[in-house]
Amino acid sequence: MILDELASLQQLPYFTQTLSESRKFGGCVVVGIQNYAQLAKLYGHDGAREISSLLNTRFMFRQPDPEMAKWAANNFGETFLDETREGMSYGANTIRDGVSMNRVETRKQVVSYSEIMSLANLFAYVRLPGQFPITLVDFVYKKRKRVSVGFLQREDFDENSMKTVDTLIEKHEKPSVAMQTKVSSPTDKNEKKQEKTNQEISAAEEFEFDV
């Protein structure tokens, strides 16, 4: 299942459950987002972290925002480096001169956020699950053959045809009088019933008077 531009969809209630349980049935989900902030806005901070933790393979393209670039860099983890530092000291006498060498272990991000911010188009860093190194890959743009045009205008569709279409739209957009029903309240019904009764009494009195 491929979900590109996930942030443009509404919040999917069973999305995290699908990510966590579909893999044992051979399910594979590909999610595409512009940045982590979009995911956090839609699913909340905890929901976005849950979705992120269920996605193993990562493709990180250029991120112009420093905060989002730091988040992307943290996804690649850190590495330990052994550095040798050399120090030299000079005294008033040559006997006091000396050289010292120290070994220092430092931590460094595998990919810095500045490197992610400066990526070129179609370049991305990839992290695969397992003991695989972080790799910089580039994609080749392949132009697809056009199958159909996006909009094809009819040759016989002139200005008069457009006026006819506008007339039909205006006709169907107007509320139909026949479809409008007036709902009478109980008070109105009682008044009409009383008026009808009064008319019947008046008619009976006129008939007796004529007789």
Contacts in CASP RR format, 6 or more apart in sequence:
PFRMAT RR
TARGET T0000
AUTHOR 0000-0000-0000
METHOD contacts of the structure
MODEL  1
MILDELASLQQLPYFTQTLSESRKFGGCVVVGIQNYAQLAKLYGHDGARE
ISSLLNTRFMFRQPDPEMAKWAANNFGETFLDETREGMSYGANTIRDGVS
MNRVETRKQVVSYSEIMSLANLFAYVRLPGQFPITLVDFVYKKRKRVSVG
FLQREDFDENSMKTVDTLIEKHEKPSVAMQTKVSSPTDKNEKKQEKTNQE
ISAAEEFEFDV
1 27 0 8 1.000
1 28 0 8 1.000
1 29 0 8 1.000
1 30 0 8 1.000
2 29 0 8 1.000
2 30 0 8 1.000
3 9 0 8 1.000
3 29 0 8 1.000
3 30 0 8 1.000
3 31 0 8 1.000
3 32 0 8 1.000
4 30 0 8 1.000
4 32 0 8 1.000
5 32 0 8 1.000
5 33 0 8 1.000
5 34 0 8 1.000
6 31 0 8 1.000
6 32 0 8 1.000
6 33 0 8 1.000
6 38 0 8 1.000
6 39 0 8 1.000
6 42 0 8 1.000
7 33 0 8 1.000
7 34 0 8 1.000
7 38 0 8 1.000
7 39 0 8 1.000
7 41 0 8 1.000
7 42 0 8 1.000
11 42 0 8 1.000
11 43 0 8 1.000
15 51 0 8 1.000
16 47 0 8 1.000
16 50 0 8 1.000
16 51 0 8 1.000
16 54 0 8 1.000
18 29 0 8 1.000
19 29 0 8 1.000
19 51 0 8 1.000
19 54 0 8 1.000
19 55 0 8 1.000
20 54 0 8 1.000
22 28 0 8 1.000
22 29 0 8 1.000
29 55 0 8 1.000
31 51 0 8 1.000
31 55 0 8 1.000
33 39 0 8 1.000
35 63 0 8 1.000
35 65 0 8 1.000
35 68 0 8 1.000
36 48 0 8 1.000
36 52 0 8 1.000
36 68 0 8 1.000
36 71 0 8 1.000
36 72 0 8 1.000
37 68 0 8 1.000
39 48 0 8 1.000
39 51 0 8 1.000
39 52 0 8 1.000
40 47 0 8 1.000
40 48 0 8 1.000
42 48 0 8 1.000
43 50 0 8 1.000
43 51 0 8 1.000
56 128 0 8 1.000
56 129 0 8 1.000
57 126 0 8 1.000
57 127 0 8 1.000
57 128 0 8 1.000
57 129 0 8 1.000
58 75 0 8 1.000
58 76 0 8 1.000
58 125 0 8 1.000
58 126 0 8 1.000
58 127 0 8 1.000
59 124 0 8 1.000
59 125 0 8 1.000
59 126 0 8 1.000
60 72 0 8 1.000
60 75 0 8 1.000
60 76 0 8 1.000
60 111 0 8 1.000
60 116 0 8 1.000
60 124 0 8 1.000
60 125 0 8 1.000
60 126 0 8 1.000
60 127 0 8 1.000
61 119 0 8 1.000
61 123 0 8 1.000
61 124 0 8 1.000
62 116 0 8 1.000
62 117 0 8 1.000
62 118 0 8 1.000
62 119 0 8 1.000
62 120 0 8 1.000
62 121 0 8 1.000
62 123 0 8 1.000
63 69 0 8 1.000
63 72 0 8 1.000
63 113 0 8 1.000
63 116 0 8 1.000
63 117 0 8 1.000
64 117 0 8 1.000
66 113 0 8 1.000
66 117 0 8 1.000
69 113 0 8 1.000
69 114 0 8 1.000
69 116 0 8 1.000
69 117 0 8 1.000
70 113 0 8 1.000
72 113 0 8 1.000
72 116 0 8 1.000
72 125 0 8 1.000
73 109 0 8 1.000
73 111 0 8 1.000
73 112 0 8 1.000
73 113 0 8 1.000
73 115 0 8 1.000
73 116 0 8 1.000
74 109 0 8 1.000
75 127 0 8 1.000
76 109 0 8 1.000
76 110 0 8 1.000
76 111 0 8 1.000
76 125 0 8 1.000
76 127 0 8 1.000
76 134 0 8 1.000
77 109 0 8 1.000
77 110 0 8 1.000
78 107 0 8 1.000
78 108 0 8 1.000
78 109 0 8 1.000
78 110 0 8 1.000
79 107 0 8 1.000
79 108 0 8 1.000
79 109 0 8 1.000
79 110 0 8 1.000
80 105 0 8 1.000
80 106 0 8 1.000
80 107 0 8 1.000
80 108 0 8 1.000
81 105 0 8 1.000
81 106 0 8 1.000
81 107 0 8 1.000
81 108 0 8 1.000
82 103 0 8 1.000
82 104 0 8 1.000
82 105 0 8 1.000
83 103 0 8 1.000
83 104 0 8 1.000
83 105 0 8 1.000
83 106 0 8 1.000
84 101 0 8 1.000
84 102 0 8 1.000
84 103 0 8 1.000
84 104 0 8 1.000
85 101 0 8 1.000
85 102 0 8 1.000
85 103 0 8 1.000
85 104 0 8 1.000
86 99 0 8 1.000
86 100 0 8 1.000
86 101 0 8 1.000
86 102 0 8 1.000
87 99 0 8 1.000
87 100 0 8 1.000
87 101 0 8 1.000
87 102 0 8 1.000
88 97 0 8 1.000
88 98 0 8 1.000
88 99 0 8 1.000
88 100 0 8 1.000
89 96 0 8 1.000
89 97 0 8 1.000
89 98 0 8 1.000
89 99 0 8 1.000
89 100 0 8 1.000
90 96 0 8 1.000
90 97 0 8 1.000
90 98 0 8 1.000
91 97 0 8 1.000
110 134 0 8 1.000
111 125 0 8 1.000
111 134 0 8 1.000
115 125 0 8 1.000
116 125 0 8 1.000
119 125 0 8 1.000
120 138 0 8 1.000
122 138 0 8 1.000
122 139 0 8 1.000
122 140 0 8 1.000
122 141 0 8 1.000
123 136 0 8 1.000
123 137 0 8 1.000
123 138 0 8 1.000
123 139 0 8 1.000
124 136 0 8 1.000
124 137 0 8 1.000
124 138 0 8 1.000
124 139 0 8 1.000
125 134 0 8 1.000
125 135 0 8 1.000
125 136 0 8 1.000
125 137 0 8 1.000
126 134 0 8 1.000
126 135 0 8 1.000
126 136 0 8 1.000
126 137 0 8 1.000
127 134 0 8 1.000
END
